[in-house]
Amino acid sequence: NQLDLETSMWLEKFLLDFKKTAIVVSHDRHFLNQVCTHIADIDFGKIHLFSGNYAFWRESKEIS
């Protein structure tokens, strides 16, 4: 969360090209939308998996 713009853009490109699994924790919604393909929502000791980016997860949470 303390990355400057140039470093954040580099990390975004790196993760988009990364072919393995990475766990990303961030408060930057734009960044999460760009790099996430799946979201693991952990709440009250239960985990729910969503295929999609942050925006998809957020919409899904609002519907349910």
C-alpha positions as a Markdown table, in Angstrom:
| # | Residue | x | y | z |
|---|---|---|---|---|
| 1 | Asn | 0.0 | 0.0 | 0.0 |
| 2 | Gln | 3.0 | 2.3 | 0.2 |
| 3 | Leu | 4.1 | 1.9 | -3.4 |
| 4 | Asp | 4.7 | 4.9 | -5.7 |
| 5 | Leu | 2.8 | 4.9 | -9.0 |
| 6 | Glu | 5.8 | 3.6 | -11.1 |
| 7 | Thr | 6.3 | 0.7 | -8.7 |
| 8 | Ser | 2.6 | -0.1 | -8.5 |
| 9 | Met | 2.4 | -0.2 | -12.3 |
| 10 | Trp | 5.5 | -2.5 | -12.5 |
| 11 | Leu | 4.0 | -4.9 | -9.9 |
| 12 | Glu | 0.6 | -4.9 | -11.8 |
| 13 | Lys | 2.4 | -5.9 | -15.0 |
| 14 | Phe | 4.5 | -8.5 | -13.2 |
| 15 | Leu | 1.5 | -10.1 | -11.7 |
| 16 | Leu | -0.5 | -10.1 | -15.0 |
| 17 | Asp | 2.4 | -12.0 | -16.6 |
| 18 | Phe | 2.9 | -14.3 | -13.6 |
| 19 | Lys | 1.8 | -17.8 | -14.4 |
| 20 | Lys | 1.6 | -19.2 | -10.9 |
| 21 | Thr | -0.6 | -18.5 | -7.9 |
| 22 | Ala | 0.0 | -15.4 | -5.8 |
| 23 | Ile | -1.8 | -14.2 | -2.8 |
| 24 | Val | -2.4 | -10.5 | -2.9 |
| 25 | Val | -3.6 | -8.3 | 0.0 |
| 26 | Ser | -4.3 | -4.7 | -0.8 |
| 27 | His | -6.8 | -1.9 | -0.1 |
| 28 | Asp | -6.3 | -0.5 | -3.7 |
| 29 | Arg | -9.5 | -1.5 | -5.5 |
| 30 | His | -8.2 | -0.6 | -8.9 |
| 31 | Phe | -5.1 | -2.7 | -8.4 |
| 32 | Leu | -7.2 | -5.7 | -7.2 |
| 33 | Asn | -9.5 | -5.3 | -10.2 |
| 34 | Gln | -6.5 | -5.4 | -12.5 |
| 35 | Val | -4.6 | -8.4 | -11.1 |
| 36 | Cys | -7.1 | -10.7 | -9.4 |
| 37 | Thr | -8.8 | -13.6 | -11.2 |
| 38 | His | -10.2 | -15.2 | -8.0 |
| 39 | Ile | -11.3 | -13.8 | -4.6 |
| 40 | Ala | -11.3 | -15.7 | -1.4 |
| 41 | Asp | -13.7 | -14.1 | 1.1 |
| 42 | Ile | -12.9 | -15.2 | 4.6 |
| 43 | Asp | -15.6 | -14.1 | 7.1 |
| 44 | Phe | -16.7 | -15.6 | 10.5 |
| 45 | Gly | -14.4 | -18.6 | 10.0 |
| 46 | Lys | -15.9 | -19.5 | 6.6 |
| 47 | Ile | -14.3 | -19.1 | 3.2 |
| 48 | His | -16.1 | -18.4 | 0.0 |
| 49 | Leu | -14.4 | -18.5 | -3.4 |
| 50 | Phe | -15.3 | -16.3 | -6.3 |
| 51 | Ser | -14.0 | -16.5 | -9.8 |
| 52 | Gly | -13.5 | -13.0 | -11.0 |
| 53 | Asn | -12.0 | -9.7 | -9.9 |
| 54 | Tyr | -12.8 | -7.4 | -7.0 |
| 55 | Ala | -15.7 | -5.7 | -8.8 |
| 56 | Phe | -17.3 | -9.1 | -9.5 |
| 57 | Trp | -16.9 | -10.1 | -5.8 |
| 58 | Arg | -18.4 | -6.8 | -4.6 |
| 59 | Glu | -21.4 | -7.1 | -6.8 |
| 60 | Ser | -21.9 | -10.7 | -5.7 |
| 61 | Lys | -21.8 | -9.7 | -2.1 |
| 62 | Glu | -24.4 | -7.0 | -2.6 |
| 63 | Ile | -26.8 | -9.4 | -4.3 |
| 64 | Ser | -26.6 | -12.1 | -1.5 |
